[in-house]
Each structure stands twice: as structure tokens, then as C-alpha cells.
């Protein structure tokens, strides 16, 4: 198999691994068919604009439909900013998967048979309201059957009740910031809403590719690659990865940045592209960092990831390949 095709096959497997990785970072909270509702304190209504009652009804129907159909990205996007920022996508996704599993396997409900016959809106102000759904197709009580707080913010109605979703019990923040104690393969770090792990290192990347797929290194140099798992877990609907992360390969004596980047004349999408966009829960399987490095510098190589907004540096060990 040509090297480029082989890498893309590996990337497909990495997407699955990243999804499992993200799911492990959030917990599903026990509930009887998830019918119990916990009302949070009233949040600030956001931008102060008012929303229409018909739009609120549509948003509530769509949120429940997204839950039933496993459209977890849509459900997450319709949460309030406070919920998205506190929880992250991984915890919400894990919660929704748990709810569906308990409904289908625990209560024997066929979610395809469930529908909404009525939306009940109370205490409507244009900026906030209590919303409950009359659910048809089962006698079991869903969480949405009980009043939930909705707020109008960011020009849309958003669900503000999320206290039944547990935050991750694993604190993955702040790891790997000490150059002398770098992260190793398999370690996961949460970098301001990005879940990042080093999955593969190759200090002779050129040898893994077929002739012509990558521009060879100059005499005395080698191509060094680091494959990352990168999943966006933040609150924004879409972000550009280069606005958040920058990469370099560092030795004891030198730093190899974009100027030393590997080049492929065969595949445009082989290496990391800082212009790639991500949405919550999306994996970036082509986060392959590759640099041309003198063979004399191969010992003790590190990957440096810089969080662009804060200039915080995170370090990964490339020597234990």
C-alpha cells in the first residue's frame, strides 16, 4: 500500500480512537429513563435580545429530536454557553449516549417510535421560559417531559438546564507544560477545550513512504513525523485550528518550525494544515507534524505545541518511539 494511502487508513482508525478518548472524559448520570430534571439557577439571558415563542417551540422540538436521532453535535450547539463552556462536548456526548442506552436497553423503548405531541411553554418573557414536552409513543417519563429552563442568547433559544450532566472526573488540564517532564505517547491533555494526544512517532518518515510521495531529506538529514489525535471539545460552533495551536520540533540545540516542514508533491492533505476548521466533537486525523531534522539532532527530540491565545507551551517526548 502506498505511504499516503496507508496514512489515510491509519487516520480513519485514529478517528475512532479519538471518539473513544473523548467519550471517556465525561460521565453519564443515572436516571430512570432520564426523566428526572434538575433546574439550575437562572442564568443571565445573554445579549438581552428577545426571542419569539414560536422559535422557542421549534428549538425545543429540535433539541429533543437531536437526542432521539443521535445528532449530538446539534444538541450540544443548542445548549447555553455556560453549559458548553463548563462541560465540553465529550461529557455531553457521553451523557446522551448513556441516556439512549438506558432508554432502549433498560426501559425497552424504541426511540424511533417517540414523538412530541405538544410543547408547553410557561413563564415566557422573551428572554427566558420554562418548557416541557408532551411525549407520545411511550408511557415512560423523559427528562424533557418536566419543565426545563431555556434562555435566549447568541440570537437563539438555548437549553440552560444541564446540571444532570456530570463534568469530567479526570482533570486533563495543565499537564505537559514542563519541558523537563514531557508527555509521552498515549497521554491526553486538555488544552483550552482541545483534547490532544501523541499517537505515533517516526524518526525516519521518508522510509515509510513510497518513492515520490514526499520530498526526500537533504544529505545528513532525516524526516521526523509526529501523529497527533486532536479533538475539539470547546464551546464555539466552529474554530480554525491554527488560531489555537502552533507546532515545532525541538532538539537540545535547535528549533524546527514551519521553515523545516516536510513537503509532499503527491498529497495536498498529508501534513498538518493550520487553516483546518473544527466543530465540537470533530476529530482532526491529519494532524501530522513533520520536520526535516539533522540526523545528529535525533536524540532527545521534543514536540512543542504552543497554545496561541495564551502562548502556553506543551511538550511531548518524541524519543520514545
N, C-alpha and C positions, 0 to 999 in steps of 0.2 A: 504494500500500500504506500503511495507517495506520502512524503512527510507532511504536506499541507492537509491532505485528506485525513491522515492519522491524527493530526492535532485537532481537526474539527470533530472527529469521532470521540476523542478524549474530552473535548469541550462539552459534547452532549451529555457524557456521563457526569461531568462536573456540575452541570445544571441540576441534576438530580441530587447530587451530594450537597449542593448549596441549599436546596429546598429543605432537605432533611436537617441540615445545620440550623437553618433559620427556625424550623419548627421546634427544635429542641430548646430554643431560647424563650419560649412563652409557655404558660400553663393554662389548661382548661379548667374552669371552676365547676365543681359538681353542682348539678341542679336537676330536679325532676322534670325531664323533657325541657329543661332550661326555661321553665315557666316563671321562676321566681324573679322578681325585679327589685333592684335596689336603687332608690332615687338619690342622685348626687346633689350636693349643694348647687344652687342656681348659679351658672357661670355668667360672666359678663356677656352681653349679647353681641360683642364684636364691633362691627363698624357702625352700628346704630341705625342702619337702614332697615326698612320693614319689608317683610315678605308676604305674599298672598296666601290665603288659606288653601286655595286650590293647589298651589305649588307645594305646600306642606303635605297635603294628602298624597300627591304624586310621589314626593320624596319618601314618605313612609312606606308606601306600597313598593317602591323600587328597592329600598333597603331590605325589606323582608324577602322580596323576590331574589335579590342578590345572595342572601343567606341560603335560600332553598336551592338555588341553582349552582352553588359553589363559586359564584362570582365574587371572590373575597376581596379583590382589588377595589371593586365598586363599593362594597360595603365599607371598606376602610376609608375610602375617599369621602364618604358621606358622614363620617364621624366628625365631631367638633375638633378644632385644632388642639385644644387641651388634651383630648383623648389620644389623638395621633402622636403628639409630642411625648406624652408620658409613657405610652405603651409601646409604640413602634409596630410595624406591620407584622413581624414574626409572632408576637404574642397574640395579636388579634386573629391571625390566620389559625394558629393552634387552637384558640378558643372556639372558632367557628367549626373547625373540623371535629372537635370534641362534641359540640352541640349536635351536629348532624349525626355523628356516630351513636350518641345516646338516644336520639330520637328514632333512628332507623333500627338499630340493633337492640337497644334497651326497651323502647316502647313499641317497637314493631310498626312504626309509621312509615308509609310510603310518601316521601316528601313531594313526589310528582303529583300526588292527589290533593295537596294542600293549596288553598287559595284564600284570598281576602274578600269577604263579602261586604265589609263596611269599615270605614276609618272614622273613629270617634275623636274629635278634637275639642279639648276643654281649655279654659283659661287662656284663650288666644289673645295676644297683644300685638301681633305683627312682628315682634322680636323674639318671642318665646311662646311655648304652648306645651300642654300635656297631650300625648297622642296614644291611643290604644287601638288595636286592630281586632275586628271580629273575624276569627279564622274559621274557615269551612273545610271539611274533609277529615276531621278528627274530633274526638271529644277531649283529647289531651289539651292542657293549657300551655301555650307558648309564652315566652317572656314578653313578646310583643302584644299579647292579649291584655297585659296590665299597663297602666299609664307609664309613659316614658317621656322624659324631658327633651324637647327639641329647641334649638336656638337658630336664629337667622344670623349668619356671619359669613364673610367672604362671598357675599352675593348668592348664598344658597342656604336652604334649610339643612341643618346638620343634627344628628343624634348626639345628645350630650350625656346620656346615661351610659356609662361604661364601667361602673365600679365593680361589676361582677366579672370583669376580665382581669386576671391576675397579671401583674408585671413579672418580668423575668426574675427568677430567683438566682440566676447566675449573673454576677456583675462582670461584664467583659470590658469595661471601660478602664482606661489608664494603664493598660498593660503594654509592654514593649517600648516604653519611652526612654528606657535606659540603654544606651548603645552597648554598654558592657554586659547587659543581660537581655540579649535579643530574643524575640520569639522564634520558635522552630517550627518545622513542618507539622501541620495539624492544629497548632494553636489558633484560636479565634480571638479577634479583638473587635470591640465596638468603637468605631471612630466617628463620633458625632452622627450616629444614625447609619453608618456603613458597617456591615459585618464583613470582615476581611480575614482570610486565612491563606497561608502559603501552602500550596498543594504539591508542587513539583519543582525541582531544580535540575538543570542540565548545564554542566560546565563545558560541554563540547556540543552545543546545539547543532552546529553545522553537520556533524556526523549523523544526526537523526533525520536529516532532510535529504530528499533526492537531489541529484545534480541540477542546478539551475533554479531551484526553488528559493534559495537565499543567496545573497551576495557573500562570497567567501571572505573570511577574515584575512587581513594582511599577514605577511610572514611574521612569525613571532607572537601573533595574537590569537585569541580564541573567542568564539561567540558564546556568551553565557546567558542563559534564559531562566526566568523565574515565573512560574504559572501561579496566578492568584485566583482564589474564589472571592468574588466581590458581589455582595447582595445589598441593594439599597433598602434600608429599614426605616427611613425617616418620614417626615410629615408632609413634605411638599409633593404635589401631584406629578412633577417631572423635574429632573435636575440634570445638569451636564457634569459628567464625572471629572473633567479637567478643572472645573471651578472648585473642586473639593480636594482632589488628590493629585500629587506630582511624585514622580519616582526617579530614583537614581541608584546605580550600583556603586558601592563604595569599598575601596580596599584600605589598607593601612596608610597608603601613600597618595592615593588619588581618588577622585570622584568622577564617575562616568555618567553623564546626563544624556539629554536628547542628542547632543552632538556626536555621541558614540553609539547611537541607536542602530540596531540591525536593519537591513533593507531586504525586502523581497520583491523581485520583479515579476513574480508569478501570482502572488495573492495579495490583494489590496487590504484584506482584513485579517492578516496573520498576526500582527502585533497590536499592542495596546493603542487605542485611539482616544485621545483626551476629549474629542468632540462627541463621544457617545453619550446618549441620553439614557436615563434610567427612571423607572417609576417604582413606587413601593412594592417590594416583593420580587422585583426583577433581578435576575442574575446576569452578570456580565462575563460570559465564558471566555471571551477573547482578551482578558486582561493578562496578556503575555508580555512581560518586560524582558527585553533582550538588548544586550550591550556588547560591543567589541572591546575586549579587555586583554592587555598584555599577559602572556602565559605566566610571567614572573609574578603577577599580582593575584593569582587564583587562590592562594591561601588566605583564609580569613575574610572572604568576601561577605559583605552585608548588603541587603536591600534596604534602602531608606525610603520610607513613604512619608511625605510631608502633607499634613492637613493644611490646605492652602489658606482658609479663612483665619486660622489661629497661628500658623507657622509651627505647630507642634510636630515633632518628628517621631516616627515609629520605626523600629528596627527589626529586621528578620535575618536570621542566620542562613547563609547560602552555602556554608562549608560542610554541612551535614547532609549531603545529597545522597 
